[in-house]
Amino acid sequence: MNYGPLLENVLYNYLFSKDYKLSVGKIGKLECDFIARKENNKCFYIQVSKNIDNKDTEEREYKPFYEIRDMYPRYLFLMDFVINDNVDGINNVNIVDFIINNRDL
């Protein structure tokens, strides 16, 4: 089973229920899974992956973030237990913990 789309749908529905406006982001040929916006028009860039247990997956998930020129927050949501919660300004977040604790971006 490919967990990526499933996890994206779960996070999409969760953020939608918290009144975020969501869209897909394109940066050249790269895709950012979501751009989330709240009523204050602040943007949040989001990538979702089951894990980043190999170098190719890790590079694929982080790469779009490095192409973004503005300074809005970036989040990589994972099923993994997050050891390093911030890599180059990118917030690594366990998706289960985020939803169970009713957190916001």
C-alpha positions as CSV (number, residue, x, y, z in Angstrom):
1,M,0.0,0.0,0.0
2,N,1.2,3.5,-0.8
3,Y,0.8,5.4,2.4
4,G,1.8,8.8,1.0
5,P,-1.6,9.7,-0.6
6,L,-3.5,8.3,2.4
7,L,-1.5,10.5,4.8
8,E,-1.9,13.5,2.6
9,N,-5.7,13.0,2.6
10,V,-5.8,12.6,6.4
11,L,-3.8,15.8,6.9
12,Y,-5.8,17.7,4.3
13,N,-9.1,16.8,6.0
14,Y,-7.7,17.7,9.4
15,L,-6.4,21.1,8.3
16,F,-9.6,21.8,6.3
17,S,-11.6,21.1,9.5
18,K,-9.5,23.7,11.2
19,D,-10.5,26.3,8.6
20,Y,-7.2,26.3,6.6
21,K,-7.5,27.1,2.9
22,L,-5.4,24.5,1.0
23,S,-3.9,24.3,-2.4
24,V,-1.1,22.4,-4.2
25,G,2.1,24.3,-4.7
26,K,4.2,24.1,-7.8
27,I,7.8,25.4,-7.8
28,G,9.1,24.9,-11.3
29,K,9.0,21.1,-11.8
30,L,8.7,20.4,-8.1
31,E,5.5,20.0,-6.2
32,C,4.9,21.0,-2.6
33,D,2.0,18.8,-1.3
34,F,0.1,21.7,0.2
35,I,0.1,25.4,0.8
36,A,-2.1,26.1,3.8
37,R,-3.5,29.6,4.6
38,K,-5.4,30.9,7.5
39,E,-7.5,34.0,7.6
40,N,-4.5,36.2,8.3
41,N,-3.1,35.1,4.9
42,K,0.0,33.6,6.4
43,C,1.2,30.7,4.3
44,F,2.5,27.3,5.5
45,Y,4.3,25.0,3.1
46,I,3.7,21.3,3.7
47,Q,5.2,18.0,2.6
48,V,3.8,14.6,3.8
49,S,5.7,11.3,3.8
50,K,5.4,8.1,5.6
51,N,9.1,8.3,6.4
52,I,12.4,9.5,5.1
53,D,14.3,6.3,5.8
54,N,16.4,6.4,2.7
55,K,18.4,9.2,1.1
56,D,16.3,9.4,-2.1
57,T,13.0,9.9,-0.2
58,E,14.6,12.4,2.2
59,E,16.0,14.4,-0.8
60,R,12.7,14.3,-2.6
61,E,10.7,15.6,0.4
62,Y,13.1,18.4,1.3
63,K,14.0,19.6,-2.2
64,P,10.9,21.7,-2.8
65,F,11.4,23.6,0.5
66,Y,14.9,24.7,-0.6
67,E,13.5,26.2,-3.8
68,I,11.0,28.4,-2.0
69,R,12.3,32.0,-1.7
70,D,10.0,33.5,1.0
71,M,10.3,32.9,4.7
72,Y,7.0,31.3,5.5
73,P,7.1,28.2,7.8
74,R,7.8,24.8,6.2
75,Y,6.5,21.5,7.6
76,L,7.4,17.9,6.8
77,F,4.8,15.6,8.3
78,L,6.0,12.0,9.0
79,M,4.8,8.8,10.6
80,D,8.3,8.4,12.0
81,F,9.2,9.3,15.5
82,V,10.8,12.7,15.0
83,I,14.3,12.9,16.4
84,N,15.5,16.1,14.8
85,D,12.4,18.4,14.8
86,N,14.1,21.1,12.8
87,V,16.4,20.7,9.8
88,D,17.5,23.9,8.0
89,G,14.4,25.7,9.3
90,I,12.0,22.9,8.2
91,N,9.8,21.6,11.0
92,N,9.7,17.8,11.1
93,V,6.4,16.8,12.8
94,N,4.9,13.4,13.6
95,I,1.5,13.5,11.9
96,V,-0.2,11.3,14.6
97,D,1.0,13.5,17.4
98,F,-0.1,16.6,15.6
99,I,-3.6,15.4,15.0
100,I,-4.2,13.7,18.4
101,N,-3.0,16.8,20.2
102,N,-5.3,19.0,18.1
103,R,-2.4,21.2,17.1
104,D,-2.3,24.1,14.7
105,L,0.4,25.2,12.2
